[in-house]
Amino acid sequence: MKKVWETYEDNGKPYYYNVVSKQSVWDVPADLATAFIPATGSDPADAPPGVQQTQPQPIQRQLQQELPHGTPAGLSQSQLPGMVGGPPNMNNQISAVNGVPQKQAPAQLYMQQGQPMLYSKADPHLQAQPQTYSNTSAQPQTSQGVSGPQSNAEAIRVENDVTHIQITTKTTTEFTTATEGEDKKSVKNDKPVGKVKLTDSEWMVIITASGRKFYNNGTQSIWELPMELDLMGYDGDKIDEICKQYMRDKESRKRSSSKRTHSDQPEQDAKKPKTVGSIDPYGHVAVIPGVISDDDSSDHYDNLPEDQKEKHFKQMLEESSITAFDSFDVVKTRLMLDKRWNLVKPKEKRILFDVHVRNLNKRDRKPALQPKDHFMALLKEKKVSANTDWYKFAARYRKDHRFKNYGTDKDRVDMFQAYKLALDEEVPDVANQKHAIENSHKHTHSPSPSHNGVGGGHSHSDREEGFRQLLLDKGKVDSYTSYRDVKSRIRSDDRYDAMGSASGRERLFDELRDSIRRKDKEYLGREAIKKREKEGASQKSEMEAKTNKERSTYKQEEGQAVFTALLLHVVKNAMSWRVAKEDLRNDSRWRDCGLSADEKEALFREHTRKLDDKAAARYHNLIESYLNLKLDTPFEEVAKHIEGDPRYERFRSEDKDERKNEFERYMVQKKKMALKDFKNLLLETKQINYKTQSEILQNPGVVEHIKSILKQDKRYIDLDCFREERYTMMNEHITDMAQRGEPRPVTASVR
């Protein structure tokens, strides 16, 4: 019926709404009354006569007074600091037993004094009388169950109920106080005495002093078995067995501790949590040795010597799940709860941790078995014999990791053949013993060993030696010869028949062929080694030559840099090599540079040339500073204006005629540049084209027009002192353009 009827609030007064029929009523519907004995409505006058209603507010106020000062409203005693709070539903059940009304959803069933009540969300302090849940249908009128007014001590009898409840204000208060006192006492005494950490899970089992157990994962506590542990295979029986084993281990540790200390210390089992244990998901119980029980007093470690403390600290590191990649700061947060963590000083902790991690790295770097050893183990495991074919073996065990991890196919074939050869060397000893037994058996049963008339007088070793010689003489055996081909060539010889058994002949052939193969392989190996040694020697010589060349080049560059620095320091002006050499020899860098006399002189010539170029550049800049400078200006005119300048005085001061020569060379070069610039000006002038010459013949004024355009450019004005040359260049350009004719269009294809 809860799903049909819903309760809504309207200005604080409850009413009921039917979802199916969309009907709203103020009173409790009759359908809803069939499931529960009706509770009181919003008006206290609607209660059945003779029934006194209980007020939950005084009880709640009384509980609030008993709580410590400053406790938030709604916080029960089981949630006080220092207490292990149980699951939320447990606190609700305790409050329900105490008679404290619980805030529930609208029109929900709630508990008061252990009886089901109908709660209305509109008025949380609504007066309600205890009702009893009945599976049988009842009438909605409660007045039929009670006749006339009754006293406070009169009982309410309900149909199909087996108990009689007497409700009074006094009894309700006493019941609430008594129940609350018992719960307070039980909560105070029922403290955790141990905890067990479950392997591969964040949950731990907390054991209380009364033997009860609940589960905690750091964020919540519940009484029921968590779904995560249920999926991991834990159940109630397994948890009980784990807790019993933990208590037994706890008692044994307590007894051993008392024997060591020889003192009667008061037991503090109900006040301290116990060792965190590790539990196997399959049900095996064990205690992590790396975590010390709280029963062991820290004074026991304080009295230990320093070497014992260090030993305990190292043991803690070994027992912890520390890897070679963990850092000290990360591991520290996990190990701080262990009492052995504080046995050594802070500086020593990091040192011992670094040593432990270094040892782990060394242990991890131990070389594993070589792939070759794994491949040999595979050959031995699969019982490879002398008759085993390589292709069948490779096809069968190709996917085996020991087969794939060893070298290339050639390496595997060589190892396989070598293993078979090793087996072949063991087989002749067994065959010889077998032949010796057969011969001894024949000698005991035949009086004349030479009855066959062929080689009967020789021993078995002589016959084998003769057959080997036969193979060498006529068999033409090499590394790839088959016994079938050799047999046809040697079977007519007497030494073939003297050997006797066919298996012995084939065995000797295989031995000879294998020996030839080994010799060939050794020869090829020696030749390969010689070739590699030769190649290595040539490469070494090339490397040494290259290294020596680079070393000499480096020394050469270093010596040049030293001598150049010496020249910059001593030679400031251009001078002769003979004069400068006297000054340079006084410096130690003259000897330390390690250069020859020719190399030093070449560097000096280069240095003086650079000095001359710099001085000439400064002299040219000084000439350009003359404002009236033209291409035909004489040296004497310019010299009058620049004679007092330091750049003039320092340039070739020993030879005054050299200044004039340098001026004339500069002006010639300047004139060449001016003519080149004028040529570019004519090319850039669009008014001069292949038609210009014909236009000049028709109209001589075109020349003046062209000149008027060119006069606007500085490149034309610079040649005013060389008018004839300028006019000649212009006519040559016009004639050249006329001879070339009309230019080819840009889009025309070249044939």
QUIZI-V41081 format. One record per residue. N is the residue number from 1. RES is the residue in three letters. BURIAL is # if it has 16 or more other ideal C-beta (glycine too) atoms within 10 Angstrom, else .. Layout:
N_RES_BURIAL / N_RES_BURIAL
This chain:
1_MET_. / 2_LYS_. / 3_LYS_. / 4_VAL_. / 5_TRP_# / 6_GLU_. / 7_THR_# / 8_TYR_. / 9_GLU_. / 10_ASP_. / 11_ASN_. / 12_GLY_. / 13_LYS_. / 14_PRO_# / 15_TYR_. / 16_TYR_# / 17_TYR_. / 18_ASN_# / 19_VAL_. / 20_VAL_. / 21_SER_. / 22_LYS_. / 23_GLN_. / 24_SER_. / 25_VAL_. / 26_TRP_. / 27_ASP_. / 28_VAL_# / 29_PRO_# / 30_ALA_. / 31_ASP_. / 32_LEU_# / 33_ALA_# / 34_THR_# / 35_ALA_. / 36_PHE_# / 37_ILE_# / 38_PRO_# / 39_ALA_# / 40_THR_# / 41_GLY_# / 42_SER_. / 43_ASP_. / 44_PRO_. / 45_ALA_. / 46_ASP_. / 47_ALA_# / 48_PRO_# / 49_PRO_. / 50_GLY_. / 51_VAL_# / 52_GLN_# / 53_GLN_. / 54_THR_# / 55_GLN_. / 56_PRO_# / 57_GLN_. / 58_PRO_. / 59_ILE_# / 60_GLN_# / 61_ARG_. / 62_GLN_. / 63_LEU_# / 64_GLN_. / 65_GLN_. / 66_GLU_. / 67_LEU_. / 68_PRO_. / 69_HIS_. / 70_GLY_. / 71_THR_. / 72_PRO_. / 73_ALA_. / 74_GLY_. / 75_LEU_. / 76_SER_# / 77_GLN_# / 78_SER_# / 79_GLN_. / 80_LEU_. / 81_PRO_. / 82_GLY_. / 83_MET_. / 84_VAL_# / 85_GLY_# / 86_GLY_# / 87_PRO_. / 88_PRO_. / 89_ASN_. / 90_MET_# / 91_ASN_# / 92_ASN_# / 93_GLN_. / 94_ILE_# / 95_SER_# / 96_ALA_# / 97_VAL_# / 98_ASN_# / 99_GLY_# / 100_VAL_# / 101_PRO_# / 102_GLN_# / 103_LYS_. / 104_GLN_# / 105_ALA_. / 106_PRO_. / 107_ALA_# / 108_GLN_. / 109_LEU_# / 110_TYR_# / 111_MET_# / 112_GLN_# / 113_GLN_# / 114_GLY_. / 115_GLN_# / 116_PRO_# / 117_MET_# / 118_LEU_# / 119_TYR_# / 120_SER_# / 121_LYS_# / 122_ALA_# / 123_ASP_# / 124_PRO_. / 125_HIS_. / 126_LEU_# / 127_GLN_. / 128_ALA_# / 129_GLN_# / 130_PRO_# / 131_GLN_# / 132_THR_# / 133_TYR_. / 134_SER_# / 135_ASN_. / 136_THR_. / 137_SER_. / 138_ALA_# / 139_GLN_. / 140_PRO_. / 141_GLN_. / 142_THR_# / 143_SER_. / 144_GLN_. / 145_GLY_. / 146_VAL_# / 147_SER_. / 148_GLY_. / 149_PRO_. / 150_GLN_. / 151_SER_. / 152_ASN_. / 153_ALA_. / 154_GLU_. / 155_ALA_. / 156_ILE_# / 157_ARG_. / 158_VAL_# / 159_GLU_. / 160_ASN_. / 161_ASP_. / 162_VAL_. / 163_THR_. / 164_HIS_. / 165_ILE_# / 166_GLN_. / 167_ILE_# / 168_THR_. / 169_THR_. / 170_LYS_. / 171_THR_. / 172_THR_# / 173_THR_. / 174_GLU_. / 175_PHE_# / 176_THR_# / 177_THR_# / 178_ALA_. / 179_THR_# / 180_GLU_# / 181_GLY_. / 182_GLU_. / 183_ASP_# / 184_LYS_. / 185_LYS_. / 186_SER_. / 187_VAL_# / 188_LYS_. / 189_ASN_. / 190_ASP_# / 191_LYS_# / 192_PRO_# / 193_VAL_# / 194_GLY_# / 195_LYS_# / 196_VAL_# / 197_LYS_# / 198_LEU_# / 199_THR_. / 200_ASP_. / 201_SER_# / 202_GLU_. / 203_TRP_# / 204_MET_# / 205_VAL_# / 206_ILE_# / 207_ILE_# / 208_THR_# / 209_ALA_. / 210_SER_. / 211_GLY_. / 212_ARG_. / 213_LYS_# / 214_PHE_# / 215_TYR_# / 216_ASN_# / 217_ASN_. / 218_GLY_. / 219_THR_. / 220_GLN_. / 221_SER_# / 222_ILE_# / 223_TRP_. / 224_GLU_. / 225_LEU_# / 226_PRO_# / 227_MET_. / 228_GLU_. / 229_LEU_# / 230_ASP_. / 231_LEU_. / 232_MET_. / 233_GLY_. / 234_TYR_# / 235_ASP_. / 236_GLY_. / 237_ASP_. / 238_LYS_# / 239_ILE_# / 240_ASP_. / 241_GLU_. / 242_ILE_# / 243_CYS_# / 244_LYS_. / 245_GLN_# / 246_TYR_# / 247_MET_# / 248_ARG_. / 249_ASP_# / 250_LYS_# / 251_GLU_. / 252_SER_. / 253_ARG_# / 254_LYS_# / 255_ARG_. / 256_SER_. / 257_SER_# / 258_SER_. / 259_LYS_. / 260_ARG_. / 261_THR_. / 262_HIS_. / 263_SER_. / 264_ASP_. / 265_GLN_. / 266_PRO_. / 267_GLU_. / 268_GLN_. / 269_ASP_. / 270_ALA_. / 271_LYS_. / 272_LYS_. / 273_PRO_# / 274_LYS_# / 275_THR_# / 276_VAL_# / 277_GLY_# / 278_SER_# / 279_ILE_# / 280_ASP_. / 281_PRO_. / 282_TYR_. / 283_GLY_. / 284_HIS_. / 285_VAL_# / 286_ALA_. / 287_VAL_# / 288_ILE_# / 289_PRO_. / 290_GLY_# / 291_VAL_# / 292_ILE_# / 293_SER_# / 294_ASP_# / 295_ASP_# / 296_ASP_# / 297_SER_. / 298_SER_. / 299_ASP_. / 300_HIS_. / 301_TYR_# / 302_ASP_. / 303_ASN_. / 304_LEU_. / 305_PRO_. / 306_GLU_. / 307_ASP_. / 308_GLN_. / 309_LYS_# / 310_GLU_. / 311_LYS_. / 312_HIS_# / 313_PHE_# / 314_LYS_# / 315_GLN_. / 316_MET_# / 317_LEU_# / 318_GLU_. / 319_GLU_. / 320_SER_# / 321_SER_. / 322_ILE_# / 323_THR_. / 324_ALA_. / 325_PHE_. / 326_ASP_# / 327_SER_. / 328_PHE_. / 329_ASP_. / 330_VAL_. / 331_VAL_# / 332_LYS_. / 333_THR_. / 334_ARG_. / 335_LEU_# / 336_MET_. / 337_LEU_. / 338_ASP_# / 339_LYS_# / 340_ARG_# / 341_TRP_# / 342_ASN_. / 343_LEU_# / 344_VAL_# / 345_LYS_. / 346_PRO_. / 347_LYS_. / 348_GLU_. / 349_LYS_# / 350_ARG_. / 351_ILE_. / 352_LEU_# / 353_PHE_# / 354_ASP_. / 355_VAL_. / 356_HIS_# / 357_VAL_# / 358_ARG_. / 359_ASN_. / 360_LEU_# / 361_ASN_. / 362_LYS_. / 363_ARG_. / 364_ASP_. / 365_ARG_. / 366_LYS_. / 367_PRO_. / 368_ALA_. / 369_LEU_. / 370_GLN_. / 371_PRO_# / 372_LYS_. / 373_ASP_. / 374_HIS_# / 375_PHE_# / 376_MET_# / 377_ALA_. / 378_LEU_# / 379_LEU_# / 380_LYS_. / 381_GLU_. / 382_LYS_. / 383_LYS_. / 384_VAL_# / 385_SER_. / 386_ALA_. / 387_ASN_. / 388_THR_. / 389_ASP_. / 390_TRP_. / 391_TYR_. / 392_LYS_. / 393_PHE_# / 394_ALA_. / 395_ALA_. / 396_ARG_. / 397_TYR_. / 398_ARG_. / 399_LYS_. / 400_ASP_. / 401_HIS_. / 402_ARG_# / 403_PHE_# / 404_LYS_. / 405_ASN_. / 406_TYR_# / 407_GLY_. / 408_THR_. / 409_ASP_. / 410_LYS_. / 411_ASP_. / 412_ARG_# / 413_VAL_. / 414_ASP_. / 415_MET_# / 416_PHE_# / 417_GLN_. / 418_ALA_. / 419_TYR_# / 420_LYS_# / 421_LEU_# / 422_ALA_. / 423_LEU_. / 424_ASP_# / 425_GLU_. / 426_GLU_. / 427_VAL_. / 428_PRO_# / 429_ASP_. / 430_VAL_. / 431_ALA_. / 432_ASN_. / 433_GLN_. / 434_LYS_. / 435_HIS_# / 436_ALA_. / 437_ILE_. / 438_GLU_. / 439_ASN_. / 440_SER_. / 441_HIS_. / 442_LYS_. / 443_HIS_. / 444_THR_. / 445_HIS_. / 446_SER_. / 447_PRO_. / 448_SER_. / 449_PRO_. / 450_SER_. / 451_HIS_. / 452_ASN_. / 453_GLY_. / 454_VAL_. / 455_GLY_# / 456_GLY_. / 457_GLY_. / 458_HIS_. / 459_SER_. / 460_HIS_. / 461_SER_. / 462_ASP_. / 463_ARG_# / 464_GLU_# / 465_GLU_. / 466_GLY_# / 467_PHE_# / 468_ARG_# / 469_GLN_. / 470_LEU_# / 471_LEU_# / 472_LEU_. / 473_ASP_. / 474_LYS_. / 475_GLY_# / 476_LYS_. / 477_VAL_# / 478_ASP_. / 479_SER_. / 480_TYR_. / 481_THR_# / 482_SER_. / 483_TYR_# / 484_ARG_. / 485_ASP_. / 486_VAL_# / 487_LYS_. / 488_SER_. / 489_ARG_. / 490_ILE_# / 491_ARG_. / 492_SER_. / 493_ASP_. / 494_ASP_. / 495_ARG_# / 496_TYR_# / 497_ASP_. / 498_ALA_# / 499_MET_# / 500_GLY_# / 501_SER_. / 502_ALA_. / 503_SER_. / 504_GLY_# / 505_ARG_# / 506_GLU_. / 507_ARG_# / 508_LEU_# / 509_PHE_# / 510_ASP_# / 511_GLU_# / 512_LEU_# / 513_ARG_# / 514_ASP_# / 515_SER_. / 516_ILE_. / 517_ARG_. / 518_ARG_. / 519_LYS_. / 520_ASP_. / 521_LYS_. / 522_GLU_. / 523_TYR_. / 524_LEU_. / 525_GLY_. / 526_ARG_. / 527_GLU_. / 528_ALA_. / 529_ILE_. / 530_LYS_. / 531_LYS_. / 532_ARG_. / 533_GLU_. / 534_LYS_. / 535_GLU_. / 536_GLY_. / 537_ALA_. / 538_SER_. / 539_GLN_. / 540_LYS_. / 541_SER_. / 542_GLU_. / 543_MET_. / 544_GLU_. / 545_ALA_. / 546_LYS_. / 547_THR_. / 548_ASN_. / 549_LYS_. / 550_GLU_. / 551_ARG_. / 552_SER_. / 553_THR_. / 554_TYR_. / 555_LYS_. / 556_GLN_. / 557_GLU_. / 558_GLU_. / 559_GLY_# / 560_GLN_# / 561_ALA_. / 562_VAL_# / 563_PHE_# / 564_THR_# / 565_ALA_. / 566_LEU_# / 567_LEU_# / 568_LEU_. / 569_HIS_. / 570_VAL_. / 571_VAL_# / 572_LYS_. / 573_ASN_. / 574_ALA_# / 575_MET_. / 576_SER_. / 577_TRP_. / 578_ARG_. / 579_VAL_. / 580_ALA_# / 581_LYS_. / 582_GLU_. / 583_ASP_. / 584_LEU_# / 585_ARG_. / 586_ASN_. / 587_ASP_. / 588_SER_. / 589_ARG_# / 590_TRP_# / 591_ARG_. / 592_ASP_. / 593_CYS_# / 594_GLY_. / 595_LEU_# / 596_SER_. / 597_ALA_. / 598_ASP_. / 599_GLU_. / 600_LYS_# / 601_GLU_. / 602_ALA_. / 603_LEU_# / 604_PHE_# / 605_ARG_. / 606_GLU_. / 607_HIS_# / 608_THR_# / 609_ARG_. / 610_LYS_. / 611_LEU_# / 612_ASP_. / 613_ASP_. / 614_LYS_. / 615_ALA_# / 616_ALA_. / 617_ALA_. / 618_ARG_. / 619_TYR_# / 620_HIS_# / 621_ASN_. / 622_LEU_# / 623_ILE_# / 624_GLU_. / 625_SER_. / 626_TYR_. / 627_LEU_. / 628_ASN_. / 629_LEU_. / 630_LYS_. / 631_LEU_# / 632_ASP_. / 633_THR_. / 634_PRO_. / 635_PHE_. / 636_GLU_. / 637_GLU_. / 638_VAL_# / 639_ALA_# / 640_LYS_. / 641_HIS_# / 642_ILE_# / 643_GLU_. / 644_GLY_. / 645_ASP_. / 646_PRO_. / 647_ARG_# / 648_TYR_# / 649_GLU_. / 650_ARG_. / 651_PHE_# / 652_ARG_# / 653_SER_. / 654_GLU_. / 655_ASP_. / 656_LYS_. / 657_ASP_. / 658_GLU_. / 659_ARG_# / 660_LYS_# / 661_ASN_. / 662_GLU_# / 663_PHE_# / 664_GLU_. / 665_ARG_. / 666_TYR_. / 667_MET_# / 668_VAL_. / 669_GLN_. / 670_LYS_# / 671_LYS_# / 672_LYS_. / 673_MET_. / 674_ALA_# / 675_LEU_# / 676_LYS_. / 677_ASP_. / 678_PHE_# / 679_LYS_. / 680_ASN_. / 681_LEU_# / 682_LEU_# / 683_LEU_. / 684_GLU_. / 685_THR_# / 686_LYS_. / 687_GLN_. / 688_ILE_# / 689_ASN_. / 690_TYR_. / 691_LYS_. / 692_THR_# / 693_GLN_# / 694_SER_. / 695_GLU_# / 696_ILE_# / 697_LEU_. / 698_GLN_. / 699_ASN_. / 700_PRO_. / 701_GLY_. / 702_VAL_# / 703_VAL_# / 704_GLU_. / 705_HIS_. / 706_ILE_# / 707_LYS_. / 708_SER_. / 709_ILE_. / 710_LEU_# / 711_LYS_. / 712_GLN_. / 713_ASP_. / 714_LYS_. / 715_ARG_# / 716_TYR_# / 717_ILE_. / 718_ASP_# / 719_LEU_# / 720_ASP_. / 721_CYS_. / 722_PHE_# / 723_ARG_. / 724_GLU_. / 725_GLU_. / 726_ARG_# / 727_TYR_. / 728_THR_. / 729_MET_# / 730_MET_# / 731_ASN_. / 732_GLU_. / 733_HIS_# / 734_ILE_# / 735_THR_. / 736_ASP_. / 737_MET_# / 738_ALA_. / 739_GLN_. / 740_ARG_. / 741_GLY_. / 742_GLU_. / 743_PRO_. / 744_ARG_. / 745_PRO_. / 746_VAL_. / 747_THR_. / 748_ALA_. / 749_SER_. / 750_VAL_. / 751_ARG_.
